[in-house]
């Protein structure tokens, strides 16, 4: 690496050049919550008890392409697998299956030594700027440590580069001998950024780097990151919960749900014209700073399913407000909407069953649907009259939810539109045709 003591020249970045390509990436963990939970009884001949550990499907078949010089934003609810995904991409976690190609090299085919050398080009900024810094080391040594680990420069030039980078990230070279506790949260994150830049990487993964900072400090750090990206030709994979942060920093956005990518496209397409019901729900849940606008925000109902036993088909279907009606039932859109609301309200026990008549009036405007669908609803009402809520839930779920194409078939990343020349892909059965 060439020593840098002055402002580095702005690199010419070819946004059509692929830096990172991921195909079918999976990361599964064995569920170790107790010794006996993973022993299964066998019903066939042979040994009656076998050890079959449950698998937590944290990342389950992800395809991503990241272009050189761009920022790809990654969003989704807590527990959807974002952090596991980025750690697997960097091989901090060993992938269960799939391919990770970085600069044309398959990381799985590299030896430990080759992978270690390649880590110089791939760095990471963590969420908590305090815990990610060694409190016993001065920040100068913290910035120098990656250079020393990769055998870059001699001691004197490492020191000069560390001071230079501290200035580039908005600190002062005089801060070289201070300890992390002497800095604010935003300043500590700038130290993390300087440390990541010390080995002159091409690709930086940012795992919610500003989520613990005040809003005003967030803006300052984000502006610094954008300036450094332009100056050094950096590529970012940026995770954040705050959608306004993602909109500001990103060129493209990938929306993740329960280990899979639900939608990916140019940020204008995602924010101004979302296609996947989950993306719409995320955007609808953002508070609007307008005291004159009233009404409930579109907050998703229901719990996120377990990654140990995710739903078949589309993983969002158990909470999706746009679940597709089974083809076997000839239902008008209004009828299906009423059945869907009734089924989910029974499943979540969101109401008190006082009488059959009141329930029909509440959910079906005084009359259940005709035909086979109405028969199923009638049977479920019979179960509710007998206080058999689980039985009613099973009847409705098996007849309606499990028969939907959303449950019987896994959606492909259908190409929905083009925005500014960027493909917009949505993994939703509404676009299968």
C-alpha positions in Angstrom: 0.0 0.0 0.0 1.3 3.4 -0.9 1.7 5.8 2.0 -0.8 8.7 1.9 0.0 12.0 3.5 -2.1 14.3 1.4 -5.6 14.2 0.0 -6.0 11.1 -2.1 -7.2 11.7 -5.7 -10.8 10.9 -6.5 -11.1 7.6 -8.2 -13.1 7.1 -11.4 -15.7 4.4 -10.4 -17.3 2.2 -13.0 -20.8 1.5 -11.5 -21.3 -1.4 -14.0 -18.4 -3.3 -12.5 -19.5 -6.0 -10.0 -17.6 -6.1 -6.8 -19.6 -8.6 -4.7 -21.8 -11.3 -6.2 -23.8 -13.6 -3.9 -25.8 -16.7 -5.1 -28.0 -18.9 -3.0 -26.3 -17.9 0.2 -27.5 -19.8 3.3 -26.5 -19.7 6.9 -28.2 -22.2 9.3 -27.5 -22.6 13.0 -28.3 -25.7 15.1 -30.8 -25.0 17.8 -28.9 -25.8 21.1 -31.6 -24.7 23.6 -31.4 -27.8 25.8 -29.9 -31.2 25.4 -33.2 -33.2 25.1 -35.0 -30.9 22.6 -33.1 -32.3 19.6 -33.8 -36.0 20.2 -36.6 -37.4 17.9 -38.6 -40.5 18.2 -38.5 -42.9 15.2 -41.7 -44.7 14.1 -40.0 -47.0 11.7 -37.6 -49.9 12.4 -34.2 -49.3 13.8 -33.0 -47.3 16.8 -36.1 -45.7 18.4 -34.4 -42.4 19.2 -32.2 -40.2 16.9 -30.4 -36.9 17.4 -31.8 -34.4 14.8 -30.9 -30.8 15.8 -33.4 -28.2 14.6 -31.9 -25.6 12.2 -32.3 -21.9 12.6 -32.5 -20.7 9.0 -31.1 -17.2 9.7 -30.2 -16.7 6.0 -31.9 -19.0 3.5 -31.2 -18.5 -0.1 -30.0 -14.9 -0.7 -29.0 -13.5 -4.1 -27.3 -10.1 -4.2 -25.1 -8.2 -6.6 -23.2 -5.1 -5.3 -21.6 -2.8 -7.9 -18.3 -1.1 -7.3 -18.7 2.4 -5.9 -22.3 2.1 -4.9 -24.1 1.9 -1.5 -26.5 -0.9 -1.1 -28.9 -0.4 1.8 -30.3 -3.4 3.7 -33.5 -3.0 5.7 -35.9 -5.2 7.6 -37.2 -5.9 11.1 -35.1 -7.0 14.0 -34.3 -10.7 13.7 -34.7 -10.9 9.9 -31.1 -12.0 9.4 -29.4 -8.8 8.3 -26.4 -9.0 10.6 -26.0 -12.7 10.0 -26.0 -12.1 6.3 -23.3 -9.4 6.3 -21.1 -11.5 8.7 -21.5 -14.5 6.4 -20.6 -12.4 3.3 -17.3 -11.4 5.1 -16.8 -15.0 6.1 -16.8 -14.1 9.8 -19.4 -16.8 9.8 -18.9 -20.0 7.7 -21.7 -20.2 5.1 -23.9 -23.3 5.1 -24.3 -23.2 1.3 -24.1 -20.8 -1.6 -21.5 -18.7 -3.4 -19.7 -15.5 -2.4 -17.6 -13.9 -5.1 -15.5 -10.9 -4.2 -13.6 -9.2 -7.0 -14.1 -12.3 -9.1 -12.8 -14.7 -6.4 -14.9 -17.4 -4.8 -14.3 -17.0 -1.1 -15.2 -20.6 -0.4 -12.3 -21.8 -2.6 -9.6 -19.8 -0.8 -7.3 -21.1 1.8 -7.2 -19.5 5.3 -4.1 -17.6 4.4 -5.6 -16.3 1.1 -8.8 -15.3 2.8 -6.9 -13.5 5.5 -5.0 -11.5 2.9 -8.2 -10.7 1.1 -9.7 -9.3 4.3 -7.6 -6.2 3.8 -10.0 -5.3 1.0 -13.1 -6.0 3.1 -13.7 -4.1 6.4 -16.6 -3.7 8.8 -17.9 -0.9 11.0 -20.0 -2.2 13.9 -23.1 -0.8 15.6 -21.8 0.1 19.0 -18.8 2.5 18.7 -17.9 2.0 22.4 -17.7 -1.8 22.6 -15.9 -2.1 19.3 -12.9 -0.1 20.5 -10.4 -1.5 23.0 -10.6 0.9 26.0 -7.0 0.1 27.0 -5.6 1.3 23.6 -5.0 4.8 22.4 -6.9 5.6 19.3 -3.8 6.0 17.3 -2.8 2.4 18.0 -6.4 1.3 17.3 -6.2 2.8 13.8 -2.7 1.3 13.2 -3.6 -2.2 14.4 -5.1 -3.4 11.0 -2.0 -2.1 9.1 0.3 -3.9 11.5 -1.8 -7.1 11.2 -1.4 -7.1 7.4 2.3 -6.1 7.5 1.7 -2.7 5.9 4.2 0.1 6.2 6.8 0.6 8.9 6.0 2.0 12.4 6.8 5.6 11.6 4.7 5.6 8.4 1.8 3.8 10.1 1.8 6.5 12.7 1.7 9.2 10.0 -1.1 7.5 8.2 -3.1 7.1 11.4 -2.9 10.8 12.1 -3.8 11.6 8.5 -6.9 9.3 8.6 -8.0 10.8 11.9 -8.1 14.2 10.2 -9.9 12.7 7.1 -12.7 11.4 9.3 -13.2 14.8 11.0 -11.0 14.5 14.1 -7.6 16.0 14.8 -4.2 14.5 14.6 -3.6 15.6 18.2 -6.3 13.0 19.2 -3.8 10.3 18.4 -2.8 9.7 22.0 -6.2 9.8 23.6 -8.2 6.9 24.8 -11.7 6.0 23.5 -13.4 7.1 26.8 -12.4 10.7 26.0 -14.5 10.8 22.9 -18.3 11.2 22.3 -20.2 8.4 20.5 -20.0 10.2 17.2 -16.3 10.7 17.6 -15.8 7.0 18.5 -17.6 6.0 15.3 -15.3 8.2 13.4 -12.3 6.4 14.9 -13.9 3.1 13.7 -14.2 4.6 10.3 -10.5 5.6 10.3 -9.6 2.1 11.4 -11.6 0.6 8.6 -9.9 2.9 6.1 -6.4 2.2 7.4 -5.8 -0.8 5.1 -7.2 1.0 2.0 -10.2 -1.4 1.5 -12.6 -1.5 -1.5 -15.6 -2.8 0.4 -16.9 -1.7 3.8 -19.9 -3.3 5.6 -21.7 -0.9 7.9 -23.8 -2.8 10.5 -26.1 0.0 11.8 -23.2 2.4 12.4 -25.3 5.4 13.4 -28.2 3.8 15.2 -26.8 4.6 18.6 -26.0 8.2 17.8 -28.1 11.4 18.2 -29.9 12.5 15.1 -27.6 15.6 14.6 -24.5 13.5 15.0 -25.9 10.8 12.6 -26.1 13.4 9.8 -22.5 14.5 10.4 -21.2 10.9 10.3 -23.2 10.1 7.2 -22.0 13.1 5.4 -18.4 12.2 6.3 -19.0 8.6 5.0 -20.4 10.0 1.7 -17.4 12.3 1.2 -14.9 9.5 1.9 -16.8 7.2 -0.5 -16.4 9.6 -3.3 -12.8 10.4 -2.5 -11.6 6.8 -2.0 -13.9 5.0 -4.4 -15.5 2.9 -1.6 -18.4 0.5 -1.8 -20.7 0.2 1.1 -23.2 -2.4 2.3 -25.2 -0.4 4.8 -27.6 -1.8 7.4 -30.1 0.5 9.2 -33.5 0.4 10.9 -34.1 4.1 10.2 -35.5 4.3 6.6 -34.6 8.0 6.4 -31.0 7.0 6.9 -31.2 4.4 4.2 -32.9 6.8 1.8 -30.1 9.3 2.3 -27.1 7.1 2.1 -28.1 4.4 -0.4 -28.1 4.1 -4.2 -30.1 0.8 -4.1 -32.1 -0.8 -1.4 -32.7 -4.5 -0.5 -35.6 -5.4 1.8 -35.1 -8.5 3.9 -37.6 -10.6 5.7 -37.0 -13.8 7.7 -33.8 -14.7 5.9 -34.7 -13.9 2.4 -34.8 -10.8 0.1 -38.3 -9.6 -0.5 -37.6 -6.7 -2.8 -34.6 -5.0 -4.3 -34.2 -2.0 -6.5 -33.2 1.6 -7.0 -34.0 3.6 -3.9 -36.5 5.9 -5.7 -38.4 2.8 -6.9 -38.4 1.3 -3.4 -39.5 4.5 -1.5 -41.8 6.0 -4.1 -43.3 3.0 -5.7 -42.9 -0.1 -3.4 -44.3 -3.3 -4.8 -43.9 -6.0 -2.1 -46.6 -5.8 0.7 -43.8 -6.1 3.3 -42.0 -3.0 1.9 -45.3 -1.1 1.8 -45.9 -2.0 5.5 -42.4 -0.9 6.5 -42.9 2.5 4.8 -46.4 2.9 6.2 -45.1 2.4 9.7 -42.8 5.4 9.6 -44.2 8.2 11.8 -45.2 11.3 9.8 -44.1 14.6 11.5 -47.4 16.3 10.8 -49.7 17.1 13.8 -52.6 17.7 11.4 -52.5 14.1 10.1 -54.3 11.7 12.3 -55.2 8.1 12.1 -53.4 4.8 12.8 -50.2 4.1 11.0 -49.9 0.9 9.0 -48.3 -1.2 11.7 -47.9 -4.9 10.9 -50.0 -7.2 13.0 -48.9 -10.7 14.1 -45.6 -12.1 15.2 -42.6 -12.8 13.0 -42.6 -16.6 12.5 -39.8 -18.7 13.9 -36.7 -19.2 11.6 -36.6 -22.7 12.8 -39.9 -23.6 11.1 -40.6 -20.8 8.6 -43.9 -20.7 6.6 -44.0 -22.6 3.3 -44.1 -20.6 0.1 -43.8 -16.9 0.8 -42.5 -16.3 4.3 -44.5 -13.1 4.7 -47.8 -14.7 4.0 -48.8 -15.2 7.6 -48.9 -11.4 8.1 -49.5 -10.3 4.5 -52.6 -8.0 4.0 -52.6 -9.0 0.3 -52.7 -12.8 0.7 -54.0 -14.3 -2.6 -57.3 -16.1 -2.3 -57.2 -19.9 -3.2 -58.3 -20.5 -6.8 -60.8 -23.2 -5.7 -63.1 -20.6 -4.2 -64.9 -18.2 -6.5 -64.7 -15.2 -4.2 -65.2 -11.5 -4.9 -62.4 -9.3 -3.6 -64.6 -7.9 -0.8 -65.6 -11.4 0.3 -62.0 -12.6 0.5 -60.9 -9.5 2.4 -63.6 -10.3 5.0 -62.7 -13.9 5.3 -59.0 -13.0 5.7 -59.8 -10.5 8.4 -62.0 -13.1 10.2 -59.4 -15.9 9.9 -56.6 -13.7 11.4 -58.7 -12.3 14.1 -59.7 -15.8 15.2 -56.1 -16.9 15.1 -54.9 -13.9 17.2 -58.0 -13.9 19.4 -58.6 -10.3 18.8 -62.2 -10.2 19.7 -64.7 -11.6 22.2 -67.2 -14.1 20.8 -70.5 -13.1 22.4 -72.9 -14.6 19.8 -72.9 -16.0 16.3 -75.1 -13.2 15.0 -72.9 -10.4 16.3 -69.8 -12.1 14.9 -71.4 -12.5 11.4 -72.5 -8.9 11.6 -69.0 -7.7 12.7 -67.0 -9.5 10.0 -69.4 -10.3 7.2 -71.8 -7.4 7.2 -74.6 -9.7 8.2 -74.1 -12.6 5.8 -71.4 -15.2 5.3 -70.2 -16.0 1.7 -72.1 -18.5 -0.3 -70.8 -21.9 -1.4 -67.9 -24.0 0.0 -66.2 -20.9 1.5 -69.4 -20.1 3.5 -69.5 -23.7 4.7 -66.0 -23.5 6.1 -66.8 -20.2 7.8 -70.0 -21.7 9.2 -68.0 -24.7 10.7 -65.6 -22.2 12.2 -68.4 -20.3 13.8 -69.8 -23.6 15.2 -66.4 -24.2 16.8 -66.3 -20.7 18.3 -69.8 -21.3 19.8 -68.3 -24.3 21.5 -65.3 -22.2 22.6 -63.0 -24.3 20.5 -60.8 -21.4 19.2 -57.9 -23.7 18.2 -60.2 -25.9 16.1 -61.7 -22.8 14.4 -58.3 -21.5 13.6 -57.2 -24.9 12.1 -60.4 -25.1 10.0 -59.9 -21.6 8.5 -56.2 -21.9 8.1 -56.3 -25.3 6.3 -59.1 -24.2 4.0 -57.9 -20.8 3.1 -54.4 -19.8 4.1 -52.7 -23.1 3.3 -54.5 -23.4 -0.1 -53.3 -20.0 -1.3 -50.6 -20.0 -4.0 -48.7 -17.9 -1.4 -48.4 -21.0 0.7 -48.0 -23.7 -1.9 -45.3 -22.1 -4.0 -42.2 -20.1 -3.2 -42.2 -16.8 -5.1 -39.4 -16.0 -7.5 -37.7 -12.5 -7.6 -40.0 -11.3 -10.4 -38.8 -8.3 -12.4 -41.4 -5.6 -11.9 -40.1 -2.5 -13.5 -37.0 -0.5 -14.6 -36.1 2.7 -12.8 -33.1 4.7 -14.1 -31.9 1.6 -15.8 -31.9 -0.5 -12.6 -33.9 -3.7 -12.4 -36.6 -3.7 -9.7 -37.3 -7.2 -8.4 -40.1 -8.3 -6.1 -40.5 -11.8 -4.6 -44.3 -11.7 -4.5 -46.8 -13.9 -6.3 -48.8 -10.8 -7.3 -46.2 -10.4 -10.1 -45.9 -14.0 -11.2 -47.6 -13.3 -14.5 
